[in-house]
Amino acid sequence: MFDWLKNLFKREEEEPDPMKYLIVGLGNIGAKYDNTRHNIGFEVVDALAKAADVSWKVDNLGSIAEFKHRGRTFVMLKPSTYMNLSGKAVRYWLQKKKIEKPNLLVVVDDLNLTFGKQRLRGKGSPGGHNGLKDIDQMTGGNNYARLRIGIGDAFGKGKQVNFVLGEWTSEENEQLPEIITHAADAVKSFGAIGLQHTMSKFNR
C-alpha cells in the first residue's frame, strides 16, 4: 500500500504543470551587449521582471525570475550561454521546471521584420537566427512559440553582424519603450488566453 502511494506521489511530482510557462528572452550576456539590437529578448523579460517587482537569480546556464499572473506561473530565463548555444539552457530549464514545450515562448530579434513589427507564431523556421536554430536542435524541433520583434535591416553588404550587435539609434530608443511594453503584454497574454487568441490580438 505504501509503495502504491509513493509511486502515485512520484508520478504527480514528475508530471508537467499545465499552468507553468517558460519565457526565454534571447541575448548575449555582458555589459558590451547592453542596449544592442540582438538583446531585445533580454529587454522584454527585464521589463516583465521590473513590472512584477521580482529579482533575477543567477542559476545554472542562465538567470531566472518568476512571477504569477492570472493563476499562471511565468518562469523567465535569460540564458548565460551566449546566443548561439541558447538551446542547452532552454532544454535544461524545461526539464528542471517540468514545463511542456507548448508552454515555451522564446522572445527574439528578427532582421526580416521592419523595426517595431512583432509576430507571434506557434512554430517556424529559424530564419537564419542561430539562437533559434540551436533551440530547435536541442529540444527536438521547431514546435514551440516564438515572438519575433523586428529590428529592421538597415545595413550595407557585409555589415549584418555589426548592425545586429550595434546599439539602437537615438530615434529607435525613443520608440523602444512602447515596443517592449507591447511585447511584454503579449507574453502575459500567451499564458493567460493562449497562443491563437494572443496572435489575433497582438500580431502587428
C-alpha positions as CSV (number, residue, x, y, z in Angstrom):
1,M,0.0,0.0,0.0
2,F,2.7,2.4,0.9
3,D,4.6,1.6,-2.3
4,W,1.5,2.4,-4.2
5,L,1.1,5.8,-2.5
6,K,4.8,6.6,-3.0
7,N,4.5,5.8,-6.7
8,L,1.4,7.9,-7.0
9,F,3.2,10.9,-5.4
10,K,6.2,10.3,-7.6
11,R,4.1,10.4,-10.8
12,E,2.4,13.6,-9.6
13,E,5.8,15.2,-9.0
14,E,7.1,14.2,-12.4
15,E,4.0,15.4,-14.3
16,P,4.3,18.8,-16.1
17,D,2.4,21.7,-14.7
18,P,0.0,23.0,-17.4
19,M,-0.2,26.3,-15.5
20,K,3.5,26.9,-15.7
21,Y,5.3,28.7,-18.7
22,L,8.9,29.2,-19.6
23,I,9.5,32.6,-21.2
24,V,13.0,32.8,-22.8
25,G,14.5,36.2,-23.7
26,L,17.4,35.7,-26.1
27,G,20.5,37.8,-25.9
28,N,24.2,37.9,-25.1
29,I,25.5,38.4,-21.5
30,G,28.0,41.1,-20.7
31,A,27.9,44.9,-20.5
32,K,29.2,45.4,-24.0
33,Y,25.9,43.8,-25.4
34,D,23.6,46.0,-23.3
35,N,21.3,48.2,-25.5
36,T,22.1,46.2,-28.7
37,R,19.6,45.1,-31.2
38,H,20.4,41.4,-30.7
39,N,19.5,41.7,-27.0
40,I,15.9,42.8,-27.3
41,G,14.7,39.5,-25.9
42,F,16.6,40.3,-22.7
43,E,15.0,43.7,-22.6
44,V,11.5,42.3,-22.8
45,V,11.9,39.8,-19.9
46,D,13.7,42.5,-17.9
47,A,10.6,44.8,-18.4
48,L,8.4,41.9,-17.2
49,A,10.5,41.4,-14.1
50,K,10.5,45.1,-13.3
51,A,6.7,45.4,-13.7
52,A,6.2,42.3,-11.5
53,D,8.8,43.6,-8.9
54,V,10.8,40.3,-9.0
55,S,14.6,39.9,-9.0
56,W,16.8,37.8,-11.2
57,K,18.7,34.9,-9.7
58,V,21.9,33.6,-11.3
59,D,21.5,29.9,-11.7
60,N,22.6,27.0,-13.9
61,L,23.0,28.1,-17.6
62,G,21.2,31.4,-17.0
63,S,19.4,33.9,-14.8
64,I,15.9,33.1,-13.6
65,A,13.0,35.2,-12.4
66,E,9.4,34.1,-11.7
67,F,6.1,35.9,-11.3
68,K,2.4,34.9,-11.3
69,H,-0.3,36.4,-13.5
70,R,-3.9,35.3,-13.6
71,G,-3.2,32.0,-11.9
72,R,-0.3,31.1,-14.1
73,T,3.4,30.9,-13.2
74,F,5.8,32.5,-15.6
75,V,9.4,31.3,-15.3
76,M,11.6,33.7,-17.2
77,L,15.1,32.8,-18.4
78,K,18.0,34.8,-19.8
79,P,20.5,32.2,-21.0
80,S,24.1,32.8,-20.0
81,T,25.4,30.5,-22.8
82,Y,25.6,33.3,-25.4
83,M,23.1,33.4,-28.3
84,N,24.4,30.6,-30.4
85,L,24.2,28.0,-27.6
86,S,20.8,29.0,-26.2
87,G,19.3,25.6,-26.7
88,K,21.2,24.0,-23.9
89,A,19.8,26.4,-21.3
90,V,16.2,26.1,-22.7
91,R,16.3,22.3,-22.6
92,Y,17.7,22.3,-19.1
93,W,15.0,24.6,-17.7
94,L,12.1,22.9,-19.5
95,Q,13.2,19.7,-17.7
96,K,14.1,21.3,-14.4
97,K,10.8,23.2,-14.1
98,K,8.7,20.3,-15.7
99,I,7.3,22.6,-18.4
100,E,5.9,21.2,-21.6
101,K,7.0,22.5,-24.9
102,P,3.6,24.0,-25.8
103,N,4.2,26.3,-22.8
104,L,7.5,27.6,-24.1
105,L,7.8,31.1,-25.6
106,V,11.0,32.5,-27.0
107,V,11.4,36.3,-27.5
108,V,13.8,37.1,-30.2
109,D,15.1,39.8,-32.6
110,D,14.3,39.5,-36.3
111,L,16.1,41.1,-39.2
112,N,13.4,40.1,-41.6
113,L,10.8,42.3,-39.9
114,T,10.7,46.1,-40.1
115,F,11.7,47.9,-36.9
116,G,9.0,47.5,-34.2
117,K,6.9,45.0,-36.1
118,Q,6.0,41.9,-33.9
119,R,4.9,38.5,-35.0
120,L,3.9,35.6,-32.7
121,R,3.9,32.1,-34.2
122,G,3.4,28.6,-32.8
123,K,6.3,27.2,-34.8
124,G,8.6,28.1,-37.7
125,S,12.0,28.0,-39.2
126,P,14.9,29.7,-37.5
127,G,15.1,32.3,-40.4
128,G,18.9,32.4,-40.1
129,H,18.8,33.1,-36.3
130,N,21.4,31.0,-34.6
131,G,19.7,31.1,-31.2
132,L,16.5,29.6,-32.6
133,K,18.5,27.1,-34.6
134,D,20.2,25.8,-31.5
135,I,16.9,25.7,-29.6
136,D,15.4,23.6,-32.4
137,Q,18.3,21.2,-32.3
138,M,18.5,20.9,-28.5
139,T,14.7,20.5,-27.9
140,G,13.9,18.2,-30.8
141,G,12.2,20.5,-33.3
142,N,10.7,23.9,-34.0
143,N,7.3,23.2,-32.4
144,Y,7.4,26.0,-29.8
145,A,6.1,29.5,-29.8
146,R,8.3,32.4,-30.6
147,L,7.7,36.2,-30.5
148,R,9.8,37.8,-33.2
149,I,10.5,41.5,-32.8
150,G,11.6,43.4,-35.9
151,I,14.9,45.2,-35.8
152,G,15.0,46.1,-39.5
153,D,17.8,45.6,-42.0
154,A,19.3,49.0,-42.4
155,F,22.8,47.8,-43.1
156,G,25.1,47.6,-46.1
157,K,26.6,44.4,-47.6
158,G,28.7,42.5,-45.2
159,K,27.6,44.7,-42.3
160,Q,25.0,42.4,-40.8
161,V,26.9,41.4,-37.7
162,N,27.9,45.0,-36.9
163,F,24.2,46.0,-37.3
164,V,22.8,43.2,-35.1
165,L,25.4,43.7,-32.4
166,G,25.2,47.5,-32.7
167,E,23.3,49.8,-30.3
168,W,19.9,51.3,-31.1
169,T,19.9,54.7,-32.7
170,S,18.5,57.7,-30.7
171,E,15.3,57.6,-32.9
172,E,14.9,53.8,-32.2
173,N,15.5,54.4,-28.5
174,E,12.6,56.8,-28.4
175,Q,10.2,54.1,-29.8
176,L,11.7,51.2,-27.9
177,P,9.7,51.5,-24.6
178,E,6.3,51.2,-26.4
179,I,7.6,48.3,-28.5
180,I,8.9,46.5,-25.4
181,T,5.6,47.1,-23.5
182,H,3.6,45.7,-26.3
183,A,5.8,42.5,-26.4
184,A,5.6,42.1,-22.6
185,D,1.8,42.3,-22.8
186,A,1.8,39.7,-25.5
187,V,3.9,37.4,-23.3
188,K,1.4,37.6,-20.4
189,S,-1.5,37.1,-22.8
190,F,0.2,34.0,-24.2
191,G,-0.1,32.4,-20.8
192,A,-3.5,33.9,-19.9
193,I,-5.5,33.3,-23.0
194,G,-3.4,31.0,-25.2
195,L,-1.5,31.2,-28.4
196,Q,-4.3,31.6,-31.0
197,H,-6.1,34.4,-29.2
198,T,-2.8,36.2,-28.5
199,M,-1.8,36.0,-32.1
200,S,-5.1,37.6,-33.2
201,K,-4.8,40.4,-30.6
202,F,-1.1,41.3,-30.7
203,N,0.4,40.5,-34.1
204,R,1.1,43.7,-35.9
